[in-house]
Amino acid sequence: MAVYTELADEELDAFIRGYDLGALLSVKGIAEGVENSNYLLSTEKGQFILTLYEKRVDPADLPFFLGLMEHLSTRGINCPLPVHDRAGRALGGLAGKPAAIVTFLSGVSVRRPRVDHCGAVGRALAQLHQAADGFALTRPNALSVGGWRPLYEACAGRADEVQAGLSAEIEQELDFLEAHWPRGLPAGVIHADLFPDNVFFLANRLSGLIDFYFACNDMLVYDVGICINAWCFEPDAALNLTKSRALLNGYNAGRRLSPEEVAALPLLARGSALRFLLTRLYDWLTVPEGALVVPKDPIEYYKKLRFHRGVSDARAYGIDP
């Protein structure tokens, strides 16, 4: 989450009056994240999240995101629900941007995940993959292997401004992954961004999942690789094998990975590290002046990428292939 678009009071009041939420009591911009403008709304009916869709979000994808949250909620996944306006619409417009209001979830995201957090996330990810089965809409993953080179080229050759020699390493990695990316593994709807700030806990129990604005159709085990990168590395970029094993055991308890998926896991974890290196690199180099946003360090994912390059099979992540 972030704030790129400032809202005029009159404009926001007029927008809120289109909903059955009562009077607006307060509004606060949310600085965390990098993709969309987000505000915490307090109204006479409770608290809600207002999102203005910016940057990489294609407005044509919004029915997929909003519909997916409604689908998952009916299948037992605790996630935000789109709020419909008085005309029955889940999607509106505000300040010249597509906008939606969703319900507020109580809970706390963890900054330093423990082993039990990782196990809970693995179980929740498997539940999400199963609950999303049967969702009628589809959305290709625009940030899979085919989208990485254009994203890198959008950085206009500036990667070496972040770290000397980074451009050459990224180009080498793109060549390798484009040539070796796996095909034909079990696929479905994935979250694609299940980082600690998108998972809530209450009383040490996982209480909800948020931020489905990268969700798409892709290989299910790719989502597992994303989560290993997001949850199982320590601040010094060393993989915590106990955390990784817990995450994988949690996932396998709900949906068992096939031998083919296990064999592909090192390459997919490596690819997901490059994907987040590239999006963070782009965001680091292109923060709009005056935006209330804290860009995330791309070098964190460069270090993780270098770890995955040295992995020969999935035993390195705590799973028996």
C-alpha positions in Angstrom: 0.0 0.0 0.0 1.0 3.6 -0.5 -0.3 7.1 -1.4 0.3 8.5 -4.8 -2.9 10.5 -5.2 -4.0 13.2 -2.7 -7.7 13.6 -2.3 -9.7 16.8 -1.9 -12.2 16.7 1.0 -15.2 17.6 -1.2 -14.3 14.9 -3.7 -13.9 12.2 -1.1 -17.1 13.2 0.7 -19.1 13.0 -2.6 -17.7 9.6 -3.3 -18.5 8.2 0.1 -22.1 9.5 -0.1 -22.6 7.0 -2.9 -22.3 4.2 -0.4 -24.4 3.2 2.6 -21.6 3.7 5.1 -22.9 6.6 7.0 -20.9 9.8 7.5 -17.1 9.9 7.0 -15.5 10.4 10.4 -11.8 10.3 9.5 -9.4 9.3 6.7 -5.7 8.4 6.9 -3.3 7.6 4.1 -1.4 4.3 4.4 2.3 4.6 3.5 3.2 0.9 3.4 3.6 -0.8 0.0 4.3 0.5 -3.4 1.5 -0.2 -5.9 -1.7 1.7 -5.2 -3.0 4.6 -3.2 -4.7 3.4 0.0 -6.6 5.1 2.7 -8.1 3.9 6.0 -11.6 5.2 6.3 -13.6 5.5 9.5 -17.3 5.9 9.0 -20.4 5.6 11.1 -20.6 2.0 9.9 -17.1 1.0 10.8 -13.6 1.0 9.2 -12.9 0.3 5.5 -10.0 0.5 3.1 -10.3 2.8 0.0 -8.0 1.9 -2.8 -7.2 4.0 -5.9 -5.6 1.8 -8.5 -2.4 3.1 -10.0 0.9 2.1 -11.7 0.9 -1.5 -12.9 -2.8 -2.2 -12.4 -4.8 -2.5 -15.6 -8.4 -1.3 -15.0 -9.6 -4.3 -17.2 -8.2 -6.6 -14.5 -10.2 -5.1 -11.6 -13.3 -7.3 -12.1 -10.9 -10.3 -11.7 -9.4 -9.0 -8.4 -12.7 -7.9 -6.9 -14.6 -11.0 -8.0 -11.8 -13.3 -6.7 -12.1 -11.8 -3.2 -15.9 -12.5 -3.2 -15.3 -16.0 -4.5 -12.7 -16.8 -1.9 -14.8 -15.4 0.9 -17.6 -17.8 0.0 -15.1 -20.7 0.2 -14.0 -19.9 3.7 -11.0 -17.6 3.1 -11.0 -14.6 5.4 -10.1 -11.8 3.1 -11.4 -8.3 2.4 -14.8 -8.1 0.7 -15.6 -5.4 -1.9 -18.3 -2.9 -0.7 -21.0 -2.2 -3.3 -22.3 1.3 -3.7 -26.0 2.2 -3.7 -26.2 1.3 -7.4 -24.7 -2.2 -6.7 -21.3 -1.5 -8.2 -18.1 -2.7 -6.6 -15.9 -0.4 -8.7 -16.1 3.3 -9.0 -13.9 6.3 -9.9 -12.2 8.9 -7.7 -9.7 11.6 -8.6 -9.6 10.3 -12.2 -8.6 6.8 -11.0 -10.5 3.6 -10.7 -11.4 3.1 -7.0 -13.0 0.6 -4.7 -13.8 0.2 -1.0 -13.2 -3.1 0.8 -14.0 -4.3 4.3 -11.3 -3.8 7.0 -9.7 -6.9 8.5 -8.5 -6.9 12.1 -5.1 -8.3 12.7 -1.4 -7.6 12.8 1.2 -8.4 10.2 4.5 -9.8 11.6 7.8 -8.1 10.9 10.0 -11.0 12.0 8.2 -14.3 11.0 8.7 -17.2 13.4 8.6 -20.9 12.4 5.0 -21.2 13.4 4.1 -18.2 11.3 5.7 -19.9 8.3 3.8 -23.2 8.8 0.5 -21.3 9.1 1.3 -19.4 5.8 2.0 -22.7 4.0 -1.4 -24.1 5.2 -3.2 -20.9 4.2 -1.6 -20.8 0.8 -2.7 -24.4 0.1 -6.2 -23.5 1.3 -6.3 -20.5 -1.0 -5.2 -22.5 -4.1 -8.0 -25.0 -3.4 -10.6 -22.4 -2.6 -9.8 -20.5 -5.8 -10.5 -23.6 -7.9 -13.6 -23.0 -10.0 -13.3 -19.2 -10.1 -14.8 -18.3 -13.5 -12.5 -15.5 -14.5 -8.9 -15.8 -15.6 -5.9 -13.4 -15.7 -2.5 -14.2 -17.2 0.5 -13.4 -15.0 1.9 -10.2 -16.6 4.9 -10.5 -14.3 5.9 -14.0 -15.2 9.0 -14.8 -17.2 7.7 -13.1 -20.4 7.3 -9.8 -18.6 10.7 -9.6 -16.9 12.8 -8.4 -19.8 10.4 -5.5 -20.7 10.4 -4.5 -17.0 14.2 -4.5 -16.9 14.4 -2.5 -20.1 12.0 0.0 -18.6 14.8 0.7 -16.0 16.7 2.3 -19.0 20.0 0.8 -18.2 20.2 2.3 -14.7 20.6 -0.9 -12.7 24.3 -0.2 -12.1 23.3 3.0 -10.2 22.0 0.7 -7.5 24.9 -1.7 -7.5 27.9 -1.9 -9.8 27.7 -4.8 -12.2 24.0 -5.5 -11.6 23.0 -4.9 -15.2 25.2 -7.7 -16.5 24.0 -10.1 -13.8 20.3 -9.4 -14.6 20.9 -9.9 -18.3 22.6 -13.2 -17.7 19.8 -14.3 -15.4 17.1 -13.3 -17.9 18.8 -15.4 -20.6 19.0 -18.4 -18.4 15.4 -18.3 -17.0 13.9 -17.6 -20.4 15.6 -20.7 -21.7 14.8 -23.0 -18.8 11.4 -21.8 -17.4 9.2 -24.9 -16.7 5.9 -25.6 -18.4 3.0 -27.9 -17.8 2.9 -28.0 -14.0 -0.4 -27.8 -12.1 -1.8 -24.3 -12.5 -4.6 -22.2 -11.1 -5.2 -18.9 -9.3 -2.2 -17.8 -7.3 -1.9 -14.8 -4.9 1.5 -13.9 -6.3 2.3 -11.4 -3.5 1.8 -13.2 -0.2 4.4 -11.2 1.8 4.2 -10.8 5.6 2.5 -7.4 5.2 -0.3 -9.2 3.4 -1.0 -11.8 6.1 -2.7 -10.9 9.4 -2.4 -12.7 12.7 -4.5 -12.5 15.9 -3.4 -14.2 19.1 -0.7 -16.0 17.2 -3.3 -17.5 14.8 -3.4 -16.6 11.1 -6.6 -14.4 10.8 -6.7 -13.2 7.2 -5.1 -12.5 3.8 -5.2 -9.2 2.0 -4.0 -7.4 -1.2 -5.0 -9.6 -4.1 -4.0 -7.1 -6.7 -1.3 -9.3 -8.2 -3.4 -12.4 -8.2 -3.4 -14.3 -11.5 -3.4 -17.7 -13.1 0.0 -19.4 -13.0 1.8 -22.5 -11.7 0.7 -23.2 -8.1 4.2 -24.1 -7.0 5.5 -20.7 -8.3 3.4 -19.2 -5.4 5.2 -21.5 -3.0 8.6 -20.2 -4.3 7.4 -16.6 -3.8 6.5 -17.4 -0.2 9.8 -19.1 0.5 11.5 -15.9 -0.6 9.1 -13.7 1.4 9.0 -15.6 4.7 12.0 -17.8 5.1 15.1 -15.7 4.7 16.8 -13.9 7.6 17.9 -10.2 7.4 21.4 -11.4 6.4 19.9 -13.1 3.3 20.5 -16.6 4.7 17.7 -19.1 4.2 16.3 -20.3 7.5 15.9 -24.0 6.7 13.6 -24.6 9.7 11.2 -21.9 8.5 11.3 -23.2 4.9 10.6 -26.7 6.0 7.7 -25.6 8.1 6.2 -23.6 5.2 6.5 -26.6 2.9 5.1 -29.0 5.4 2.2 -26.7 6.0 1.5 -26.5 2.3 1.8 -30.2 1.8 -0.7 -30.8 4.6 -3.3 -29.1 2.6 -2.2 -29.8 -1.0 0.6 -32.2 -1.7 3.2 -31.0 -4.2 3.8 -33.5 -7.0 7.3 -34.8 -7.7 7.4 -32.6 -10.8 6.5 -29.6 -8.8 9.2 -30.4 -6.1 11.8 -30.8 -8.9 10.9 -27.4 -10.4 10.8 -25.5 -7.0 14.5 -24.3 -7.1 14.1 -22.8 -10.5 10.7 -21.2 -9.6 12.1 -19.7 -6.4 15.0 -18.4 -8.4 12.6 -16.8 -10.9 10.5 -15.3 -8.2 13.6 -13.7 -6.7 14.4 -12.1 -10.1 10.8 -10.9 -10.5 10.8 -9.0 -7.2 14.4 -7.7 -7.8 13.1 -6.2 -11.1 9.9 -4.7 -9.7 11.8 -3.2 -6.7 14.5 -1.9 -9.0 12.0 -0.2 -11.2 10.1 1.3 -8.2 13.4 2.4 -6.6 14.4 4.3 -9.7 11.0 5.8 -10.5 9.4 7.0 -7.2 7.2 10.1 -8.1 8.2 13.3 -6.4 6.0 13.9 -3.3 4.5 10.4 -3.2 3.9 9.0 0.3 5.6 5.7 -0.3 8.8 3.9 1.0 10.4 2.0 -1.9 11.7 -1.4 -1.0 15.4 -2.3 -1.4 16.0 -4.3 -4.6 19.4 -5.6 -3.3 17.5 -7.8 -0.7 16.2 -9.8 -3.7 19.5 -9.7 -5.5 21.0 -11.6 -2.5 18.2 -14.1 -2.5 18.7 -14.7 -6.2 22.3 -15.5 -5.7 21.4 -18.0 -3.0 19.0 -19.8 -5.4 21.6 -20.0 -8.1 23.5 -22.4 -5.9 20.6 -24.7 -5.2 20.7 -28.0 -7.1 17.5 -29.6 -5.7 14.6 -29.0 -3.4 16.4 -30.6 -0.4 18.0 -27.2 0.1 14.6 -25.9 1.1 13.9 -28.7 3.6 11.8 -31.0 1.4 12.7 -34.5 0.2 12.5 -34.7 -3.6 
